[in-house]
Amino acid sequence: MEIKILGTGCSKCKALEESARVATKELGLDAVITKVEDISEIMSYNVMRTPALLIDDKIISQGAVKSVKDMKKILAKSIGDFKVNID
């Protein structure tokens, strides 16, 4: 699984990245998390707001910071495992 956080380095971008890192660790997922800060590269994804969350190059959210609990739900849905303990 590849997770990308798109954003120029603002506090919201950093918070989304941290939520992704904590959620993947707590779920025991093998994921590569990449922070994309280059504005030209961000624009190539056609996102309108940052931070943006991409999983396997699919845009999942834009302009929102997800909590660890929400991130776990998103990740569980992405891998098709609805039995993942998110609490």
C-alpha positions in Angstrom: 0.0 0.0 0.0 1.3 3.5 -0.9 0.0 6.5 1.0 0.8 10.0 -0.2 0.2 13.2 1.8 0.1 16.2 -0.5 0.8 19.6 1.0 3.3 22.3 1.3 4.3 21.7 4.9 1.6 23.4 6.9 0.4 22.2 10.3 -2.6 20.5 8.8 -0.4 18.6 6.3 1.9 17.5 9.2 -1.1 16.4 11.3 -2.5 14.3 8.4 0.9 12.6 7.9 1.1 11.8 11.6 -2.4 10.3 11.6 -1.5 8.1 8.7 1.7 7.0 10.3 0.1 6.2 13.7 -2.9 4.4 12.0 -0.7 2.2 9.8 1.5 1.3 12.7 -1.5 0.5 15.0 -3.1 -1.6 12.3 0.2 -3.4 11.5 0.0 -2.4 7.8 2.9 -2.6 5.4 2.6 0.8 3.9 5.0 3.3 2.3 4.1 6.8 3.4 5.4 9.7 1.2 5.0 13.4 1.8 4.8 15.4 -1.4 5.6 19.1 -0.9 6.6 20.2 -4.4 3.8 22.4 -5.7 4.2 21.3 -9.3 3.9 17.6 -8.3 0.9 18.4 -6.1 -0.8 20.1 -9.0 -0.2 17.1 -11.2 -2.7 15.2 -9.1 -5.4 17.7 -9.8 -6.2 18.3 -6.1 -8.0 21.6 -5.3 -7.2 21.7 -1.6 -4.4 20.5 0.7 -3.7 18.5 2.6 -4.8 15.7 0.3 -4.6 12.0 1.1 -4.0 9.5 -1.7 -3.9 5.8 -1.3 -2.4 3.9 -4.2 -2.7 7.1 -6.2 -6.4 7.4 -5.6 -7.6 10.7 -4.0 -9.3 9.8 -0.8 -9.7 13.3 0.8 -8.8 16.9 0.2 -8.6 19.8 2.6 -9.2 17.8 5.7 -7.2 16.4 8.6 -8.3 12.9 9.5 -8.1 11.7 13.0 -6.3 8.4 13.7 -9.6 6.7 14.2 -10.9 8.0 10.8 -7.7 7.1 9.1 -8.0 3.5 10.4 -11.5 3.4 8.9 -10.2 4.7 5.6 -7.3 2.2 5.6 -9.6 -0.7 6.5 -11.9 0.1 3.7 -9.0 0.5 1.3 -7.8 -3.0 2.0 -11.3 -4.5 2.2 -10.9 -5.5 5.8 -14.0 -4.4 7.6 -13.1 -6.4 10.7 -10.1 -4.3 11.6 -10.3 -3.1 15.2 -10.4 0.7 14.9 -10.8 1.5 18.6 
